Each structure stands twice: as structure tokens, then as C-alpha cells.
Amino acid sequence: MNVRPLHDRIIVHRLDEGEQRSGGIIIPDSAKEKPQQGTVLAAGNGRSKDGKRVPLDVKAGDRILFGKYSGQELKLDGQDYFIMKEDEVLAVLEGVSEKKKK
């Protein structure tokens, strides 16, 4: 991917929760709750405050929690991503990586 977010913005890939079933009934995609976790793919250089650059607390590879209505959807190379400000990140999940998930 050749996209670099600016300032305090990050690009996030939302995690897939897998197919949800309730009592043997398959819930359609339109009725599923979208997960509020994702992996940071790219992060900007930080915001400018009083003429100085303030670095971001999150970095590429971090697993994060974000609000239900956070960010803007973005489609790149056929994949869905989110671009959001660092302020919209609620928490960083420590000790969790994509390698451990698989």
C-alpha cells in the first residue's frame, strides 16, 4: 500500500469476527455488529502543537479498540480500511498480535 496518513491520522484494518450463529440461524451480514477492533497499518508523523511535532502513541502493527462511529471508510486495492484521527482510538490492546491470533 502506498498511502501515508498525514499528521495525527492512522489507517486501520478492521478485524473480522467470523460468522456469527445464534441457535443454528445464520445472521446475514447486514444484521451483524461490526467489530470495533483493528490493526494499525500506517500512522502519520504526529500533530503540530506550539510549533513542535507531538509523536503519536500508536504505531503500525498495534491492535486497537475504537468507537462504533469512528473514522471514515476507505477502499484501497479492493480492501476496506478506515482512516481516523488518533483521538478516536480508545485503547491499545497490549500483548496481542496478529501472529498469536492465527
N, C-alpha and C positions, 0 to 999 in steps of 0.2 A: 504494500500500500504506500503510495507516495503522497500522503496527506499529513501535514504538520499543523496541529492546532496552535492558535495564537494566544498569547498572554496567559490567562488562568483557565483556559478551556482544556477539556480532555475528550478523547474519543473512546467510547466504551462499547464492548460487545456483550449484549445481554446473554446470560446463561440460559440454556434450555432446561426446562424442568422435566421433560419426558412426558409421555402420555398419561393423563390422569384418568382414573377409573373410579366410579362410585357405585358399588353394588352391582358390578358387571355391566354397567351402562357406560359407553364411551362418550365422553363430553366433547362436543365439537370445539374446534379451535376458537371460534368466535365467542364462546362462553367461558373459555379458560382464563384464569387470572394470570397475567404476565408476571414473570419473576422480577423481583426488584434487586437482583444481584447481577454483577457483571465483572468483566475483566477489562482493565485499562489497557488499551492498545498503544496509545500515544498521549503525551502530555505536553502542554506548552511550556514556555520558559519561566512563567510566573507573571504576576501583575506588578505594575509600577506604582509605588507608594512613596510620596515625598521625594521623587526623583531617583529612588533606589528600586532595584528589582527584588521582589519578595518571592523566593522559590516556592513551588507547590509542595504540599505534604504527600501527595500521591505520585506514583511513578508508573511507568509501563510495567505490566505484569501483576500489579496489585489487584486483588479481588475486593470489590467494594459493594456497599449497600447504598441505594439511592431511593429517593421518594417516588411515589407512584406516578406523579405527573411531571417528573424531572426531564430536562433535556429536550432536544429536538431530534426526531428520527432522520436518519441519513442513509442513503443506499449507495454503496460503492462496490463496483465489480459484482453486482448481483447479491451482495450480502447486506443485511440490515445492521446498522450501527446507531449509536446515539452520540451526539456532541452536547456537552453540558459544561457549565462552569464548575470549578472546584467547590464552590459554596453549596452546590446541590448534593454533594456527596455527604451521606450521613455517617458512614463509618468505613474503616478498612478492616477486612477480616484477616487477622494475623494467623500465621501457621497453616494457611490453606493455599494450595497452589493447584494449577491445572494438572500437574503430573500426578499428585496424590488422588485427584478425582477419578482419573482413568483407571 
